[in-house]
Amino acid sequence: MFKLLKQKSGFTLLEVTLALTILSIGLGICLQLFSGSLQAVQKSEKYTDAVFLAQSKMEEWTLKDPLEEVAESGDFGSDYSDFSWHVEVSPYQYAEEPISGQVNNDSKVSINMMQIKVRVSWQEGEKEHGLELISLRTCLEKEAAFL
């Protein structure tokens, strides 16, 4: 009788339970990693959209002529309803005197720098995210010489 019991092959209930436990732990870890990577992709997509929108808004303001000191805010419409923008244009503060020079005998040119600051922000859950681009633009001011 003892010979028959020893010859039977198979897994015990304990071995099967242990194997299923290890398998379920491994599967749970894989699902968490997959979920985390999906969240990272979604966050990356939002940042990519924000950079694209900030660049387009920066180009819009860089091309304005004349560029004047202003602060404006708005949104990007229904296509990007999660995003809003804020633009500040202000004179750039030089460490030294601004550059100026004579063009000809009749006029004097002064080069002024304007700082353009574009901030794009969006809401993700209860947390607000944002990014900011800053650029400088030269503005020439011509003054007629007095006779």
PyMOL commands that place a pseudoatom at each C-alpha (Angstrom):
pseudoatom trace, name=CA, resn=MET, resi=1, chain=A, elem=C, hetatm=0, pos=[0.000, 0.000, 0.000]
pseudoatom trace, name=CA, resn=PHE, resi=2, chain=A, elem=C, hetatm=0, pos=[2.807, 2.447, 0.766]
pseudoatom trace, name=CA, resn=LYS, resi=3, chain=A, elem=C, hetatm=0, pos=[4.357, 1.758, -2.596]
pseudoatom trace, name=CA, resn=LEU, resi=4, chain=A, elem=C, hetatm=0, pos=[1.193, 2.907, -4.372]
pseudoatom trace, name=CA, resn=LEU, resi=5, chain=A, elem=C, hetatm=0, pos=[1.094, 6.243, -2.545]
pseudoatom trace, name=CA, resn=LYS, resi=6, chain=A, elem=C, hetatm=0, pos=[4.715, 7.035, -3.321]
pseudoatom trace, name=CA, resn=GLN, resi=7, chain=A, elem=C, hetatm=0, pos=[4.312, 6.322, -7.020]
pseudoatom trace, name=CA, resn=LYS, resi=8, chain=A, elem=C, hetatm=0, pos=[1.469, 8.757, -7.558]
pseudoatom trace, name=CA, resn=SER, resi=9, chain=A, elem=C, hetatm=0, pos=[2.683, 11.994, -9.162]
pseudoatom trace, name=CA, resn=GLY, resi=10, chain=A, elem=C, hetatm=0, pos=[1.016, 15.435, -9.010]
pseudoatom trace, name=CA, resn=PHE, resi=11, chain=A, elem=C, hetatm=0, pos=[0.918, 18.690, -7.076]
pseudoatom trace, name=CA, resn=THR, resi=12, chain=A, elem=C, hetatm=0, pos=[-0.313, 19.087, -3.549]
pseudoatom trace, name=CA, resn=LEU, resi=13, chain=A, elem=C, hetatm=0, pos=[-2.896, 21.652, -2.610]
pseudoatom trace, name=CA, resn=LEU, resi=14, chain=A, elem=C, hetatm=0, pos=[-0.216, 23.715, -0.865]
pseudoatom trace, name=CA, resn=GLU, resi=15, chain=A, elem=C, hetatm=0, pos=[1.968, 23.838, -4.011]
pseudoatom trace, name=CA, resn=VAL, resi=16, chain=A, elem=C, hetatm=0, pos=[-0.941, 24.878, -6.202]
pseudoatom trace, name=CA, resn=THR, resi=17, chain=A, elem=C, hetatm=0, pos=[-1.995, 27.590, -3.725]
pseudoatom trace, name=CA, resn=LEU, resi=18, chain=A, elem=C, hetatm=0, pos=[1.562, 28.902, -3.486]
pseudoatom trace, name=CA, resn=ALA, resi=19, chain=A, elem=C, hetatm=0, pos=[1.937, 28.991, -7.293]
pseudoatom trace, name=CA, resn=LEU, resi=20, chain=A, elem=C, hetatm=0, pos=[-1.361, 30.879, -7.718]
pseudoatom trace, name=CA, resn=THR, resi=21, chain=A, elem=C, hetatm=0, pos=[-0.333, 33.373, -5.019]
pseudoatom trace, name=CA, resn=ILE, resi=22, chain=A, elem=C, hetatm=0, pos=[2.990, 34.083, -6.745]
pseudoatom trace, name=CA, resn=LEU, resi=23, chain=A, elem=C, hetatm=0, pos=[1.233, 34.383, -10.117]
pseudoatom trace, name=CA, resn=SER, resi=24, chain=A, elem=C, hetatm=0, pos=[-1.387, 36.809, -8.778]
pseudoatom trace, name=CA, resn=ILE, resi=25, chain=A, elem=C, hetatm=0, pos=[1.286, 39.002, -7.121]
pseudoatom trace, name=CA, resn=GLY, resi=26, chain=A, elem=C, hetatm=0, pos=[3.257, 39.144, -10.380]
pseudoatom trace, name=CA, resn=LEU, resi=27, chain=A, elem=C, hetatm=0, pos=[0.134, 39.929, -12.379]
pseudoatom trace, name=CA, resn=GLY, resi=28, chain=A, elem=C, hetatm=0, pos=[-0.834, 42.708, -9.931]
pseudoatom trace, name=CA, resn=ILE, resi=29, chain=A, elem=C, hetatm=0, pos=[2.618, 44.295, -10.265]
pseudoatom trace, name=CA, resn=CYS, resi=30, chain=A, elem=C, hetatm=0, pos=[2.393, 44.151, -14.081]
pseudoatom trace, name=CA, resn=LEU, resi=31, chain=A, elem=C, hetatm=0, pos=[-1.026, 45.838, -14.025]
pseudoatom trace, name=CA, resn=GLN, resi=32, chain=A, elem=C, hetatm=0, pos=[0.252, 48.605, -11.747]
pseudoatom trace, name=CA, resn=LEU, resi=33, chain=A, elem=C, hetatm=0, pos=[3.208, 49.210, -14.065]
pseudoatom trace, name=CA, resn=PHE, resi=34, chain=A, elem=C, hetatm=0, pos=[0.888, 49.359, -17.074]
pseudoatom trace, name=CA, resn=SER, resi=35, chain=A, elem=C, hetatm=0, pos=[-1.447, 51.764, -15.278]
pseudoatom trace, name=CA, resn=GLY, resi=36, chain=A, elem=C, hetatm=0, pos=[1.472, 53.984, -14.243]
pseudoatom trace, name=CA, resn=SER, resi=37, chain=A, elem=C, hetatm=0, pos=[2.796, 54.135, -17.792]
pseudoatom trace, name=CA, resn=LEU, resi=38, chain=A, elem=C, hetatm=0, pos=[-0.664, 55.116, -19.097]
pseudoatom trace, name=CA, resn=GLN, resi=39, chain=A, elem=C, hetatm=0, pos=[-0.785, 57.975, -16.588]
pseudoatom trace, name=CA, resn=ALA, resi=40, chain=A, elem=C, hetatm=0, pos=[2.711, 59.082, -17.653]
pseudoatom trace, name=CA, resn=VAL, resi=41, chain=A, elem=C, hetatm=0, pos=[1.619, 59.076, -21.308]
pseudoatom trace, name=CA, resn=GLN, resi=42, chain=A, elem=C, hetatm=0, pos=[-1.450, 61.189, -20.493]
pseudoatom trace, name=CA, resn=LYS, resi=43, chain=A, elem=C, hetatm=0, pos=[0.647, 63.675, -18.483]
pseudoatom trace, name=CA, resn=SER, resi=44, chain=A, elem=C, hetatm=0, pos=[3.207, 63.844, -21.294]
pseudoatom trace, name=CA, resn=GLU, resi=45, chain=A, elem=C, hetatm=0, pos=[0.420, 64.517, -23.808]
pseudoatom trace, name=CA, resn=LYS, resi=46, chain=A, elem=C, hetatm=0, pos=[-0.843, 67.457, -21.699]
pseudoatom trace, name=CA, resn=TYR, resi=47, chain=A, elem=C, hetatm=0, pos=[2.662, 68.949, -21.433]
pseudoatom trace, name=CA, resn=THR, resi=48, chain=A, elem=C, hetatm=0, pos=[3.214, 68.527, -25.178]
pseudoatom trace, name=CA, resn=ASP, resi=49, chain=A, elem=C, hetatm=0, pos=[-0.079, 70.287, -25.919]
pseudoatom trace, name=CA, resn=ALA, resi=50, chain=A, elem=C, hetatm=0, pos=[0.836, 73.061, -23.463]
pseudoatom trace, name=CA, resn=VAL, resi=51, chain=A, elem=C, hetatm=0, pos=[4.234, 73.619, -25.120]
pseudoatom trace, name=CA, resn=PHE, resi=52, chain=A, elem=C, hetatm=0, pos=[2.603, 73.730, -28.563]
pseudoatom trace, name=CA, resn=LEU, resi=53, chain=A, elem=C, hetatm=0, pos=[-0.042, 76.213, -27.389]
pseudoatom trace, name=CA, resn=ALA, resi=54, chain=A, elem=C, hetatm=0, pos=[2.510, 78.394, -25.571]
pseudoatom trace, name=CA, resn=GLN, resi=55, chain=A, elem=C, hetatm=0, pos=[4.756, 78.504, -28.648]
pseudoatom trace, name=CA, resn=SER, resi=56, chain=A, elem=C, hetatm=0, pos=[1.871, 79.502, -30.901]
pseudoatom trace, name=CA, resn=LYS, resi=57, chain=A, elem=C, hetatm=0, pos=[0.779, 82.227, -28.458]
pseudoatom trace, name=CA, resn=MET, resi=58, chain=A, elem=C, hetatm=0, pos=[4.404, 83.442, -28.171]
pseudoatom trace, name=CA, resn=GLU, resi=59, chain=A, elem=C, hetatm=0, pos=[4.686, 83.673, -31.973]
pseudoatom trace, name=CA, resn=GLU, resi=60, chain=A, elem=C, hetatm=0, pos=[1.408, 85.585, -32.127]
pseudoatom trace, name=CA, resn=TRP, resi=61, chain=A, elem=C, hetatm=0, pos=[2.685, 88.176, -29.630]
pseudoatom trace, name=CA, resn=THR, resi=62, chain=A, elem=C, hetatm=0, pos=[6.191, 88.341, -31.080]
pseudoatom trace, name=CA, resn=LEU, resi=63, chain=A, elem=C, hetatm=0, pos=[4.779, 89.373, -34.465]
pseudoatom trace, name=CA, resn=LYS, resi=64, chain=A, elem=C, hetatm=0, pos=[2.610, 92.202, -33.086]
pseudoatom trace, name=CA, resn=ASP, resi=65, chain=A, elem=C, hetatm=0, pos=[3.709, 95.609, -34.215]
pseudoatom trace, name=CA, resn=PRO, resi=66, chain=A, elem=C, hetatm=0, pos=[3.929, 97.886, -32.345]
pseudoatom trace, name=CA, resn=LEU, resi=67, chain=A, elem=C, hetatm=0, pos=[4.551, 95.853, -29.224]
pseudoatom trace, name=CA, resn=GLU, resi=68, chain=A, elem=C, hetatm=0, pos=[3.215, 97.695, -26.190]
pseudoatom trace, name=CA, resn=GLU, resi=69, chain=A, elem=C, hetatm=0, pos=[3.207, 97.013, -22.465]
pseudoatom trace, name=CA, resn=VAL, resi=70, chain=A, elem=C, hetatm=0, pos=[0.136, 94.883, -21.690]
pseudoatom trace, name=CA, resn=ALA, resi=71, chain=A, elem=C, hetatm=0, pos=[-1.223, 91.963, -19.631]
pseudoatom trace, name=CA, resn=GLU, resi=72, chain=A, elem=C, hetatm=0, pos=[-3.951, 89.774, -21.146]
pseudoatom trace, name=CA, resn=SER, resi=73, chain=A, elem=C, hetatm=0, pos=[-5.547, 86.402, -20.399]
pseudoatom trace, name=CA, resn=GLY, resi=74, chain=A, elem=C, hetatm=0, pos=[-7.835, 84.012, -22.215]
pseudoatom trace, name=CA, resn=ASP, resi=75, chain=A, elem=C, hetatm=0, pos=[-8.492, 80.444, -23.275]
pseudoatom trace, name=CA, resn=PHE, resi=76, chain=A, elem=C, hetatm=0, pos=[-7.834, 78.450, -26.430]
pseudoatom trace, name=CA, resn=GLY, resi=77, chain=A, elem=C, hetatm=0, pos=[-11.456, 77.745, -27.376]
pseudoatom trace, name=CA, resn=SER, resi=78, chain=A, elem=C, hetatm=0, pos=[-13.332, 74.469, -27.540]
pseudoatom trace, name=CA, resn=ASP, resi=79, chain=A, elem=C, hetatm=0, pos=[-10.461, 72.458, -29.065]
pseudoatom trace, name=CA, resn=TYR, resi=80, chain=A, elem=C, hetatm=0, pos=[-8.294, 72.986, -25.973]
pseudoatom trace, name=CA, resn=SER, resi=81, chain=A, elem=C, hetatm=0, pos=[-10.893, 73.842, -23.343]
pseudoatom trace, name=CA, resn=ASP, resi=82, chain=A, elem=C, hetatm=0, pos=[-8.683, 72.505, -20.499]
pseudoatom trace, name=CA, resn=PHE, resi=83, chain=A, elem=C, hetatm=0, pos=[-6.005, 75.129, -21.173]
pseudoatom trace, name=CA, resn=SER, resi=84, chain=A, elem=C, hetatm=0, pos=[-5.847, 78.853, -20.455]
pseudoatom trace, name=CA, resn=TRP, resi=85, chain=A, elem=C, hetatm=0, pos=[-3.173, 81.464, -21.212]
pseudoatom trace, name=CA, resn=HIS, resi=86, chain=A, elem=C, hetatm=0, pos=[-1.798, 84.631, -19.690]
pseudoatom trace, name=CA, resn=VAL, resi=87, chain=A, elem=C, hetatm=0, pos=[0.546, 87.032, -21.507]
pseudoatom trace, name=CA, resn=GLU, resi=88, chain=A, elem=C, hetatm=0, pos=[2.569, 89.849, -19.967]
pseudoatom trace, name=CA, resn=VAL, resi=89, chain=A, elem=C, hetatm=0, pos=[4.565, 92.263, -22.107]
pseudoatom trace, name=CA, resn=SER, resi=90, chain=A, elem=C, hetatm=0, pos=[6.841, 94.630, -20.220]
pseudoatom trace, name=CA, resn=PRO, resi=91, chain=A, elem=C, hetatm=0, pos=[10.003, 96.614, -20.843]
pseudoatom trace, name=CA, resn=TYR, resi=92, chain=A, elem=C, hetatm=0, pos=[13.118, 94.571, -20.218]
pseudoatom trace, name=CA, resn=GLN, resi=93, chain=A, elem=C, hetatm=0, pos=[15.177, 95.836, -17.290]
pseudoatom trace, name=CA, resn=TYR, resi=94, chain=A, elem=C, hetatm=0, pos=[18.762, 96.364, -18.441]
pseudoatom trace, name=CA, resn=ALA, resi=95, chain=A, elem=C, hetatm=0, pos=[21.694, 95.935, -16.116]
pseudoatom trace, name=CA, resn=GLU, resi=96, chain=A, elem=C, hetatm=0, pos=[23.295, 98.889, -17.919]
pseudoatom trace, name=CA, resn=GLU, resi=97, chain=A, elem=C, hetatm=0, pos=[22.054, 101.703, -20.154]
pseudoatom trace, name=CA, resn=PRO, resi=98, chain=A, elem=C, hetatm=0, pos=[20.167, 100.609, -23.293]
pseudoatom trace, name=CA, resn=ILE, resi=99, chain=A, elem=C, hetatm=0, pos=[21.970, 100.616, -26.628]
pseudoatom trace, name=CA, resn=SER, resi=100, chain=A, elem=C, hetatm=0, pos=[21.547, 103.688, -28.808]
pseudoatom trace, name=CA, resn=GLY, resi=101, chain=A, elem=C, hetatm=0, pos=[23.316, 105.160, -31.788]
pseudoatom trace, name=CA, resn=GLN, resi=102, chain=A, elem=C, hetatm=0, pos=[23.241, 107.644, -34.669]
pseudoatom trace, name=CA, resn=VAL, resi=103, chain=A, elem=C, hetatm=0, pos=[21.811, 106.353, -37.947]
pseudoatom trace, name=CA, resn=ASN, resi=104, chain=A, elem=C, hetatm=0, pos=[22.515, 109.559, -39.823]
pseudoatom trace, name=CA, resn=ASN, resi=105, chain=A, elem=C, hetatm=0, pos=[22.845, 113.230, -38.974]
pseudoatom trace, name=CA, resn=ASP, resi=106, chain=A, elem=C, hetatm=0, pos=[19.080, 113.771, -38.731]
pseudoatom trace, name=CA, resn=SER, resi=107, chain=A, elem=C, hetatm=0, pos=[17.882, 110.980, -36.450]
pseudoatom trace, name=CA, resn=LYS, resi=108, chain=A, elem=C, hetatm=0, pos=[18.836, 109.025, -33.379]
pseudoatom trace, name=CA, resn=VAL, resi=109, chain=A, elem=C, hetatm=0, pos=[17.845, 105.372, -32.894]
pseudoatom trace, name=CA, resn=SER, resi=110, chain=A, elem=C, hetatm=0, pos=[17.269, 103.841, -29.501]
pseudoatom trace, name=CA, resn=ILE, resi=111, chain=A, elem=C, hetatm=0, pos=[16.965, 100.059, -29.157]
pseudoatom trace, name=CA, resn=ASN, resi=112, chain=A, elem=C, hetatm=0, pos=[14.530, 98.969, -26.482]
pseudoatom trace, name=CA, resn=MET, resi=113, chain=A, elem=C, hetatm=0, pos=[13.917, 95.401, -25.420]
pseudoatom trace, name=CA, resn=MET, resi=114, chain=A, elem=C, hetatm=0, pos=[10.451, 94.144, -24.536]
pseudoatom trace, name=CA, resn=GLN, resi=115, chain=A, elem=C, hetatm=0, pos=[10.027, 91.002, -22.470]
pseudoatom trace, name=CA, resn=ILE, resi=116, chain=A, elem=C, hetatm=0, pos=[7.181, 88.700, -23.513]
pseudoatom trace, name=CA, resn=LYS, resi=117, chain=A, elem=C, hetatm=0, pos=[6.082, 86.199, -20.878]
pseudoatom trace, name=CA, resn=VAL, resi=118, chain=A, elem=C, hetatm=0, pos=[3.526, 83.529, -21.863]
pseudoatom trace, name=CA, resn=ARG, resi=119, chain=A, elem=C, hetatm=0, pos=[2.050, 81.200, -19.242]
pseudoatom trace, name=CA, resn=VAL, resi=120, chain=A, elem=C, hetatm=0, pos=[-0.172, 78.263, -20.200]
pseudoatom trace, name=CA, resn=SER, resi=121, chain=A, elem=C, hetatm=0, pos=[-1.975, 76.465, -17.372]
pseudoatom trace, name=CA, resn=TRP, resi=122, chain=A, elem=C, hetatm=0, pos=[-4.393, 73.567, -17.060]
pseudoatom trace, name=CA, resn=GLN, resi=123, chain=A, elem=C, hetatm=0, pos=[-6.281, 71.765, -14.330]
pseudoatom trace, name=CA, resn=GLU, resi=124, chain=A, elem=C, hetatm=0, pos=[-5.628, 68.088, -13.667]
pseudoatom trace, name=CA, resn=GLY, resi=125, chain=A, elem=C, hetatm=0, pos=[-7.870, 66.857, -10.882]
pseudoatom trace, name=CA, resn=GLU, resi=126, chain=A, elem=C, hetatm=0, pos=[-7.481, 69.319, -8.011]
pseudoatom trace, name=CA, resn=LYS, resi=127, chain=A, elem=C, hetatm=0, pos=[-3.935, 70.283, -9.005]
pseudoatom trace, name=CA, resn=GLU, resi=128, chain=A, elem=C, hetatm=0, pos=[-3.096, 73.118, -11.392]
pseudoatom trace, name=CA, resn=HIS, resi=129, chain=A, elem=C, hetatm=0, pos=[-0.183, 72.637, -13.775]
pseudoatom trace, name=CA, resn=GLY, resi=130, chain=A, elem=C, hetatm=0, pos=[1.489, 75.185, -15.985]
pseudoatom trace, name=CA, resn=LEU, resi=131, chain=A, elem=C, hetatm=0, pos=[4.500, 76.204, -17.969]
pseudoatom trace, name=CA, resn=GLU, resi=132, chain=A, elem=C, hetatm=0, pos=[5.982, 79.539, -18.856]
pseudoatom trace, name=CA, resn=LEU, resi=133, chain=A, elem=C, hetatm=0, pos=[7.936, 80.771, -21.874]
pseudoatom trace, name=CA, resn=ILE, resi=134, chain=A, elem=C, hetatm=0, pos=[9.888, 84.028, -21.822]
pseudoatom trace, name=CA, resn=SER, resi=135, chain=A, elem=C, hetatm=0, pos=[11.320, 85.807, -24.853]
pseudoatom trace, name=CA, resn=LEU, resi=136, chain=A, elem=C, hetatm=0, pos=[12.819, 89.186, -25.677]
pseudoatom trace, name=CA, resn=ARG, resi=137, chain=A, elem=C, hetatm=0, pos=[12.049, 91.347, -28.687]
pseudoatom trace, name=CA, resn=THR, resi=138, chain=A, elem=C, hetatm=0, pos=[13.839, 94.428, -29.871]
pseudoatom trace, name=CA, resn=CYS, resi=139, chain=A, elem=C, hetatm=0, pos=[11.879, 97.573, -30.600]
pseudoatom trace, name=CA, resn=LEU, resi=140, chain=A, elem=C, hetatm=0, pos=[13.465, 100.465, -32.433]
pseudoatom trace, name=CA, resn=GLU, resi=141, chain=A, elem=C, hetatm=0, pos=[12.483, 103.984, -31.499]
pseudoatom trace, name=CA, resn=LYS, resi=142, chain=A, elem=C, hetatm=0, pos=[13.498, 106.768, -33.861]
pseudoatom trace, name=CA, resn=GLU, resi=143, chain=A, elem=C, hetatm=0, pos=[13.764, 110.312, -32.584]
pseudoatom trace, name=CA, resn=ALA, resi=144, chain=A, elem=C, hetatm=0, pos=[14.085, 113.229, -34.992]
pseudoatom trace, name=CA, resn=ALA, resi=145, chain=A, elem=C, hetatm=0, pos=[16.966, 115.542, -34.239]
pseudoatom trace, name=CA, resn=PHE, resi=146, chain=A, elem=C, hetatm=0, pos=[16.179, 119.140, -33.412]
pseudoatom trace, name=CA, resn=LEU, resi=147, chain=A, elem=C, hetatm=0, pos=[17.480, 121.723, -35.835]
for i in range(1, 147): cmd.bond("trace and resi %d" % i, "trace and resi %d" % (i + 1))
show_as sticks, trace
zoom trace
